[in-house]
């Protein structure tokens, strides 16, 4: 009897949870959707980039989902989070995004991978084809132009529309995604998602600190905050930092529709 190691079991469990999260946002896998809060979409894409070498179907379905639903992705936040990936993982993320754009995703989604670079030396994307020079040669011959550009050889994925739930199902299952759709992944959404998910609930930092977390300039951040205030988000009277800078915290940002 073949025994699995703890590492292999952990990897399998991680892959299954990623599929449950994708099922929760409307991608068809033979698993039940993950219960609980609406998934963190940007971190789900990072987890997917880590796992696609071992799962060709995950790659195809993720590309298809992004091709149809790219407006939900907070692009600036994904760009910042992508810096935590390894070079190979960043290459995989860049490939996923570019193939999704080829199939119909918003072109500005490419902002999210502007810090990603092609993998060198080039190699097959999928682990199966890395197991021998003969299989690697097959992967290279079948590689799409986009995958060649990213140094990760893989065939061009086809759009699997029948593997995707419609938008009304996604929004009914994940109510907070309505505001992702309304904001179409712009800086406003990245600011909110950063405050909700990337800092402690009692965090209090300057505008400069928040701008750095979001990967933008202070003027760009201020413009986004003003736009959020016009939407109904509100800030309590802030304290001032040691140099007179405005202090912001998650508890000071609220929305009449329970966004935070």
C-alpha positions as CSV (number, residue, x, y, z in Angstrom):
1,X,0.0,0.0,0.0
2,X,1.3,3.4,-1.0
3,X,1.5,5.9,1.9
4,X,1.3,9.6,1.5
5,X,3.6,11.9,3.5
6,X,2.3,14.7,5.7
7,X,3.5,17.2,3.1
8,X,1.5,15.5,0.3
9,X,-1.6,15.3,2.5
10,X,-1.3,19.0,3.3
11,X,-0.9,19.9,-0.4
12,X,-3.9,17.8,-1.3
13,X,-6.0,19.4,1.4
14,X,-4.9,22.9,0.2
15,X,-5.8,22.0,-3.4
16,X,-9.3,20.8,-2.3
17,X,-10.0,23.9,-0.4
18,X,-9.0,26.1,-3.3
19,X,-11.4,24.2,-5.5
20,X,-14.2,24.7,-2.9
21,X,-13.4,28.4,-2.9
22,X,-13.6,28.5,-6.7
23,X,-16.9,26.6,-6.5
24,X,-18.1,29.3,-4.0
25,X,-17.4,32.0,-6.6
26,X,-19.1,30.1,-9.4
27,X,-16.6,27.7,-11.0
28,X,-17.6,24.1,-11.5
29,X,-15.6,21.5,-9.6
30,X,-16.8,18.3,-8.2
31,X,-16.8,19.7,-4.7
32,X,-19.2,21.5,-2.4
33,X,-18.7,25.3,-2.2
34,X,-16.7,26.6,0.8
35,X,-18.9,27.9,3.5
36,X,-18.3,31.0,5.5
37,X,-17.5,34.6,4.4
38,X,-17.2,35.6,0.8
39,X,-13.8,34.4,-0.5
40,X,-10.8,36.7,-0.7
41,X,-10.6,36.7,-4.5
42,X,-7.1,38.2,-4.8
43,X,-5.6,35.6,-2.4
44,X,-7.5,32.9,-4.2
45,X,-5.7,33.8,-7.4
46,X,-2.4,33.7,-5.6
47,X,-3.2,30.2,-4.2
48,X,-4.2,29.2,-7.7
49,X,-0.9,30.3,-9.2
50,X,0.9,28.1,-6.7
51,X,-1.2,25.1,-7.5
52,X,-1.7,25.1,-11.3
53,X,1.5,23.2,-12.1
54,X,-0.1,20.1,-10.5
55,X,-3.7,20.6,-11.8
56,X,-4.3,21.5,-15.5
57,X,-8.0,21.7,-15.0
58,X,-7.6,24.3,-12.3
59,X,-5.6,26.3,-14.8
60,X,-8.3,26.1,-17.5
61,X,-11.2,26.9,-15.2
62,X,-9.4,29.8,-13.5
63,X,-8.5,31.3,-16.9
64,X,-12.1,30.9,-18.0
65,X,-13.6,32.4,-14.8
66,X,-11.3,35.5,-15.1
67,X,-12.1,35.9,-18.8
68,X,-15.8,36.3,-17.9
69,X,-15.7,37.9,-14.4
70,X,-12.5,40.0,-14.3
71,X,-14.4,43.1,-13.1
72,X,-14.6,41.5,-9.6
73,X,-10.8,41.6,-9.1
74,X,-9.2,44.4,-7.1
75,X,-6.3,45.0,-9.5
76,X,-4.0,47.2,-7.3
77,X,-4.3,44.8,-4.3
78,X,-3.6,41.8,-6.5
79,X,-0.4,43.5,-7.8
80,X,0.8,44.2,-4.2
81,X,0.0,40.7,-3.0
82,X,1.7,39.1,-6.1
83,X,5.0,40.3,-4.8
84,X,4.8,37.6,-2.1
85,X,4.9,34.9,-4.7
86,X,8.1,33.1,-5.9
87,X,9.3,34.0,-9.4
88,X,7.8,30.8,-10.9
89,X,4.4,31.5,-9.2
90,X,4.5,35.1,-10.5
91,X,5.1,33.8,-14.0
92,X,2.1,31.4,-13.6
93,X,-0.1,34.3,-12.4
94,X,1.0,36.4,-15.3
95,X,0.2,33.6,-17.7
96,X,-3.3,33.1,-16.2
97,X,-4.1,36.8,-16.5
98,X,-2.8,37.1,-20.1
99,X,-4.7,34.0,-21.3
100,X,-7.8,35.4,-19.6
101,X,-7.4,38.7,-21.4
102,X,-7.0,36.8,-24.7
103,X,-10.4,35.2,-24.0
104,X,-12.2,38.4,-23.1
105,X,-11.1,39.7,-19.7
106,X,-10.6,43.4,-19.2
107,X,-7.3,44.6,-20.6
108,X,-6.6,46.7,-17.5
109,X,-6.4,43.4,-15.5
110,X,-2.8,43.4,-16.7
111,X,-2.0,46.1,-14.1
112,X,-2.2,43.3,-11.5
113,X,0.8,41.5,-13.0
114,X,2.9,44.5,-14.0
115,X,5.6,43.4,-11.5
116,X,5.7,39.8,-12.7
117,X,8.4,38.6,-15.1
118,X,8.8,35.6,-17.4
119,X,10.3,32.5,-15.9
120,X,13.9,31.7,-16.9
121,X,15.0,29.2,-18.2
122,X,11.6,28.3,-19.8
123,X,10.0,25.1,-18.9
124,X,6.6,23.3,-19.0
125,X,3.9,24.8,-16.8
126,X,2.6,21.4,-15.7
127,X,4.6,19.0,-13.4
128,X,3.6,16.0,-15.6
129,X,5.6,17.4,-18.5
130,X,8.7,18.2,-16.4
131,X,9.3,14.5,-15.6
132,X,11.3,13.8,-18.8
133,X,13.0,15.6,-21.7
134,X,10.6,13.9,-24.1
135,X,7.5,15.2,-22.4
136,X,9.1,18.6,-22.0
137,X,9.6,18.7,-25.8
138,X,5.9,17.9,-26.3
139,X,5.0,20.7,-24.0
140,X,7.2,23.1,-25.9
141,X,5.7,22.1,-29.3
142,X,2.1,22.5,-28.0
143,X,2.8,25.8,-26.1
144,X,0.7,28.8,-26.9
145,X,2.5,32.1,-27.9
146,X,1.4,33.7,-24.6
147,X,2.8,30.8,-22.5
148,X,6.1,31.0,-24.5
149,X,6.3,34.6,-23.6
150,X,6.0,33.8,-19.9
151,X,8.5,30.9,-20.1
152,X,5.9,28.4,-18.9
153,X,4.8,26.2,-21.8
154,X,1.2,25.2,-21.9
155,X,-1.5,24.8,-24.6
156,X,-3.8,27.8,-25.2
157,X,-6.8,27.2,-22.9
158,X,-10.3,27.3,-24.4
159,X,-13.1,29.2,-22.7
160,X,-15.2,26.8,-20.6
161,X,-18.4,28.8,-20.4
162,X,-20.3,25.7,-19.3
163,X,-18.1,25.5,-16.2
164,X,-19.1,28.9,-14.9
165,X,-22.1,30.1,-13.0
166,X,-23.9,33.3,-14.2
167,X,-23.3,36.6,-12.4
168,X,-26.7,36.6,-10.6
169,X,-25.7,33.3,-8.9
170,X,-22.3,34.7,-7.9
171,X,-23.8,37.8,-6.4
172,X,-26.6,35.9,-4.6
173,X,-24.0,33.6,-3.1
174,X,-21.4,36.3,-2.4
175,X,-23.3,39.5,-1.6
176,X,-20.2,41.7,-1.1
177,X,-19.2,41.0,-4.7
178,X,-21.9,43.4,-5.8
179,X,-19.6,46.3,-4.8
180,X,-16.7,44.6,-6.5
181,X,-18.8,44.7,-9.7
182,X,-19.9,48.3,-9.2
183,X,-16.4,49.5,-8.6
184,X,-15.0,47.3,-11.4
185,X,-11.8,46.4,-9.5
186,X,-10.5,50.0,-9.2
187,X,-8.5,51.6,-6.4
188,X,-11.6,52.1,-4.3
189,X,-12.1,48.4,-4.0
190,X,-8.4,47.8,-3.4
191,X,-8.5,50.3,-0.5
192,X,-11.5,48.6,1.1
193,X,-10.2,45.1,0.6
194,X,-6.8,46.1,2.1
195,X,-8.4,47.6,5.2
196,X,-10.8,44.6,5.6
197,X,-8.3,41.8,5.0
198,X,-4.7,42.9,5.2
199,X,-4.4,44.8,8.4
200,X,-5.6,44.1,12.0
201,X,-9.0,45.4,13.0
202,X,-7.6,47.9,15.4
203,X,-4.8,49.0,13.0
204,X,-4.3,52.8,12.9
205,X,-1.8,54.2,10.5
206,X,-1.1,57.3,8.4
207,X,-2.3,58.0,4.9
208,X,1.3,57.3,3.8
209,X,1.2,53.8,5.4
210,X,-2.1,53.0,3.7
211,X,-0.9,54.3,0.3
212,X,2.2,52.0,0.6
213,X,0.0,49.0,1.5
214,X,-2.1,49.7,-1.6
215,X,0.9,50.4,-3.8
216,X,-0.2,53.9,-4.8
217,X,0.7,57.5,-4.2
218,X,-0.9,59.6,-1.5
219,X,-2.8,61.8,-4.0
220,X,-4.2,58.7,-5.7
221,X,-5.2,57.3,-2.3
222,X,-6.9,60.6,-1.3
223,X,-8.9,60.6,-4.6
224,X,-10.1,57.1,-3.9
225,X,-11.1,58.0,-0.3
226,X,-13.0,61.0,-1.5
227,X,-14.9,58.8,-4.0
228,X,-15.7,56.3,-1.3
229,X,-17.1,59.1,0.9
230,X,-19.4,60.1,-2.0
231,X,-20.6,56.5,-2.2
232,X,-21.7,56.6,1.5
233,X,-18.5,55.4,3.2
234,X,-17.7,57.7,6.1
235,X,-14.7,58.6,8.3
236,X,-15.0,59.6,11.9
237,X,-13.0,62.7,12.9
238,X,-9.4,61.5,12.7
239,X,-6.6,62.1,15.0
240,X,-3.3,63.4,13.7
241,X,-0.1,61.6,13.5
242,X,3.3,62.8,14.9
243,X,3.8,64.9,11.7
244,X,0.3,66.1,11.4
245,X,-0.7,63.3,8.9
246,X,-4.2,62.0,8.9
247,X,-4.6,58.7,10.8
248,X,-6.9,56.0,9.3
249,X,-8.2,52.8,10.8
250,X,-10.5,50.0,9.8
251,X,-12.9,51.0,12.5
252,X,-13.1,54.5,11.2
253,X,-14.3,53.3,7.8
254,X,-17.8,52.1,7.6
255,X,-20.5,51.7,5.0
256,X,-24.3,52.0,5.3
257,X,-24.6,48.6,3.4
258,X,-22.4,46.6,5.8
259,X,-19.4,46.6,3.5
260,X,-17.1,46.4,6.5
